[in-house]
């Protein structure tokens, strides 16, 4: 976080950043939550020391996500919406 805070300053979006952002947004889908968690778990494994290394890790890991995984996430999201509609 120090690296990001140093580079982005007041523009950093984080729960503990300079702006008090809510922990959730009603506009965020399960795909968003999946993507953040999945990529974050992989991106920080080697603890990138520079913004360039962090960007490279993010790009590489997003490219490596299998289409079948994304399709399953969307399928589960639709199932949850259907359950909400039925209740």
Backbone as CSV, one residue per row, in Angstrom:
resi,resn,N_x,N_y,N_z,CA_x,CA_y,CA_z,C_x,C_y,C_z
1,UNK,0.821,-1.191,0.000,0.000,0.000,0.000,0.868,1.260,0.000
2,UNK,2.022,1.187,0.649,2.891,2.361,0.673,3.341,2.733,-0.733
3,UNK,3.679,1.710,-1.527,4.114,1.947,-2.902,2.996,2.610,-3.704
4,UNK,1.787,2.089,-3.585,0.650,2.661,-4.308,0.330,4.069,-3.802
5,UNK,0.350,4.253,-2.486,0.078,5.564,-1.909,1.095,6.600,-2.343
6,UNK,2.360,6.185,-2.406,3.421,7.100,-2.843,3.222,7.498,-4.300
7,UNK,2.841,6.532,-5.120,2.702,6.787,-6.559,1.410,7.536,-6.896
8,UNK,0.293,7.141,-6.281,-1.003,7.700,-6.658,-1.518,8.792,-5.717
9,UNK,-0.978,8.885,-4.516,-1.368,9.938,-3.577,-2.855,9.948,-3.278
10,UNK,-3.489,11.109,-3.428,-4.911,11.290,-3.129,-5.828,10.529,-4.080
11,UNK,-5.304,10.033,-5.192,-6.127,9.324,-6.173,-6.306,7.849,-5.830
12,UNK,-5.642,7.362,-4.805,-5.719,5.955,-4.417,-7.110,5.631,-3.879
13,UNK,-7.710,4.571,-4.408,-9.008,4.104,-3.925,-8.757,2.876,-3.062
14,UNK,-9.046,2.991,-1.782,-8.781,1.916,-0.835,-9.652,2.129,0.393
15,UNK,-9.925,1.046,1.117,-10.726,1.182,2.338,-10.040,2.082,3.356
16,UNK,-8.717,2.103,3.355,-7.987,2.889,4.349,-7.224,4.041,3.700
17,UNK,-7.684,4.472,2.539,-7.033,5.554,1.813,-7.533,6.917,2.249
18,UNK,-7.145,7.958,1.513,-7.510,9.325,1.884,-9.008,9.620,1.753
19,UNK,-9.722,8.857,0.925,-11.167,9.035,0.762,-11.861,7.855,1.431
20,UNK,-12.882,8.111,2.229,-13.587,7.055,2.949,-14.586,6.365,2.015
21,UNK,-14.112,5.403,1.231,-14.964,4.673,0.297,-15.748,3.602,1.036
22,UNK,-16.996,3.360,0.650,-17.771,2.289,1.284,-17.170,0.927,0.930
23,UNK,-17.319,-0.072,1.817,-16.740,-1.389,1.547,-17.403,-2.113,0.385
24,UNK,-18.629,-1.735,0.025,-19.344,-2.406,-1.067,-20.101,-1.376,-1.893
25,UNK,-20.403,-1.764,-3.108,-21.229,-0.927,-3.973,-22.320,-1.801,-4.563
26,UNK,-23.518,-1.273,-4.659,-24.609,-2.058,-5.231,-24.405,-2.276,-6.728
27,UNK,-23.499,-1.540,-7.340,-23.231,-1.692,-8.765,-22.189,-2.766,-9.063
28,UNK,-21.647,-3.382,-8.047,-20.587,-4.371,-8.241,-21.202,-5.761,-8.356
29,UNK,-20.781,-6.496,-9.371,-21.314,-7.835,-9.612,-20.389,-8.894,-9.027
30,UNK,-20.854,-10.134,-9.056,-20.027,-11.243,-8.586,-18.774,-11.382,-9.434
31,UNK,-18.886,-11.041,-10.705,-17.711,-11.092,-11.569,-16.659,-10.100,-11.084
32,UNK,-17.096,-8.917,-10.643,-16.153,-7.940,-10.096,-15.469,-8.496,-8.854
33,UNK,-16.255,-9.047,-7.926,-15.676,-9.599,-6.704,-14.730,-10.750,-7.027
34,UNK,-15.145,-11.614,-7.935,-14.291,-12.730,-8.332,-12.988,-12.207,-8.906
35,UNK,-13.092,-11.272,-9.843,-11.906,-10.783,-10.530,-10.934,-10.154,-9.550
36,UNK,-11.441,-9.311,-8.651,-10.558,-8.668,-7.683,-9.840,-9.697,-6.819
37,UNK,-10.599,-10.610,-6.244,-9.996,-11.595,-5.347,-9.049,-12.536,-6.055
38,UNK,-9.464,-13.026,-7.200,-8.665,-13.987,-7.966,-7.351,-13.366,-8.422
39,UNK,-7.443,-12.188,-9.021,-6.237,-11.536,-9.539,-5.346,-11.075,-8.388
40,UNK,-5.926,-10.511,-7.349,-5.134,-10.028,-6.215,-4.333,-11.158,-5.581
41,UNK,-4.962,-12.323,-5.447,-4.275,-13.469,-4.850,-3.055,-13.875,-5.666
42,UNK,-3.110,-13.701,-6.976,-2.004,-14.095,-7.841,-0.989,-12.972,-8.051
43,UNK,-1.463,-11.736,-8.120,-0.603,-10.593,-8.448,0.440,-10.328,-7.369
44,UNK,0.068,-10.475,-6.111,0.968,-10.107,-5.024,1.833,-11.258,-4.514
45,UNK,1.778,-12.417,-5.170,2.566,-13.572,-4.721,4.054,-13.237,-4.679
46,UNK,4.557,-12.589,-5.735,5.992,-12.289,-5.780,6.328,-10.886,-5.263
47,UNK,5.378,-10.221,-4.636,5.561,-8.903,-4.021,6.259,-7.922,-4.971
48,UNK,5.545,-7.460,-6.002,6.157,-6.539,-6.963,6.669,-5.273,-6.268
49,UNK,7.865,-4.851,-6.655,8.518,-3.715,-5.999,8.297,-2.394,-6.722
50,UNK,7.799,-2.445,-7.946,7.576,-1.218,-8.712,6.173,-1.234,-9.308
51,UNK,5.703,-0.071,-9.707,4.401,0.028,-10.368,4.421,-0.763,-11.666
52,UNK,5.542,-0.705,-12.378,5.650,-1.422,-13.649,5.512,-2.930,-13.437
53,UNK,6.158,-3.451,-12.393,6.063,-4.884,-12.086,4.638,-5.251,-11.685
54,UNK,3.993,-4.381,-10.921,2.606,-4.614,-10.513,1.689,-4.635,-11.733
55,UNK,1.849,-3.659,-12.625,1.034,-3.612,-13.843,1.250,-4.857,-14.695
56,UNK,2.505,-5.286,-14.832,2.809,-6.483,-15.625,2.151,-7.716,-15.012
57,UNK,2.204,-7.831,-13.681,1.564,-8.963,-13.004,0.052,-8.951,-13.227
58,UNK,-0.563,-7.774,-13.120,-2.013,-7.667,-13.315,-2.384,-8.081,-14.732
59,UNK,-1.689,-7.523,-15.712,-1.989,-7.839,-17.114,-1.815,-9.329,-17.395
60,UNK,-0.713,-9.901,-16.925,-0.441,-11.321,-17.173,-1.513,-12.205,-16.538
61,UNK,-1.862,-11.913,-15.304,-2.831,-12.765,-14.610,-4.240,-12.630,-15.165
62,UNK,-4.617,-11.458,-15.625,-5.935,-11.309,-16.248,-5.974,-12.078,-17.564
63,UNK,-4.879,-12.004,-18.340,-4.831,-12.742,-19.608,-4.912,-14.250,-19.393
64,UNK,-4.430,-14.736,-18.253,-4.383,-16.176,-17.988,-5.699,-16.747,-17.453
65,UNK,-6.682,-15.902,-17.166,-7.967,-16.411,-16.673,-8.662,-17.153,-17.808
66,UNK,-9.057,-18.377,-17.538,-9.724,-19.189,-18.549,-11.156,-18.709,-18.773
67,UNK,-11.584,-18.746,-20.015,-12.950,-18.344,-20.361,-13.961,-19.206,-19.612
68,UNK,-13.658,-20.486,-19.434,-14.592,-21.375,-18.731,-14.802,-20.927,-17.283
69,UNK,-13.766,-20.386,-16.670,-13.897,-19.893,-15.295,-14.838,-18.692,-15.271
70,UNK,-14.655,-17.765,-16.200,-15.519,-16.583,-16.255,-16.960,-16.970,-16.569
71,UNK,-17.140,-17.934,-17.464,-18.493,-18.395,-17.790,-19.177,-18.970,-16.561
72,UNK,-18.438,-19.718,-15.749,-19.009,-20.309,-14.535,-19.389,-19.220,-13.526
73,UNK,-18.551,-18.211,-13.385,-18.859,-17.102,-12.475,-20.147,-16.405,-12.907
74,UNK,-20.293,-16.159,-14.200,-21.507,-15.515,-14.720,-22.723,-16.416,-14.518
75,UNK,-22.545,-17.710,-14.720,-23.638,-18.669,-14.515,-24.117,-18.641,-13.061
76,UNK,-23.190,-18.638,-12.125,-23.540,-18.588,-10.701,-24.248,-17.270,-10.377
77,UNK,-23.781,-16.189,-10.973,-24.408,-14.884,-10.764,-25.856,-14.905,-11.241
78,UNK,-26.103,-15.480,-12.417,-27.473,-15.589,-12.931,-28.337,-16.460,-12.010
79,UNK,-27.771,-17.542,-11.489,-28.514,-18.402,-10.566,-28.935,-17.614,-9.327
80,UNK,-28.039,-16.787,-8.815,-28.364,-15.986,-7.628,-29.450,-14.957,-7.931
81,UNK,-29.376,-14.350,-9.092,-30.416,-13.389,-9.485,-31.765,-14.092,-9.596
82,UNK,-31.779,-15.280,-10.194,-33.025,-16.039,-10.320,-33.606,-16.377,-8.952
83,UNK,-32.746,-16.741,-7.995,-33.223,-17.037,-6.646,-33.810,-15.793,-5.982
84,UNK,-33.188,-14.640,-6.221,-33.726,-13.393,-5.670,-35.089,-13.066,-6.265
85,UNK,-35.219,-13.251,-7.567,-36.498,-12.984,-8.229,-37.592,-13.904,-7.706
86,UNK,-37.233,-15.149,-7.404,-38.207,-16.136,-6.941,-38.636,-15.887,-5.493
87,UNK,-37.827,-15.172,-4.739,-38.162,-14.979,-3.317,-39.039,-13.780,-3.070
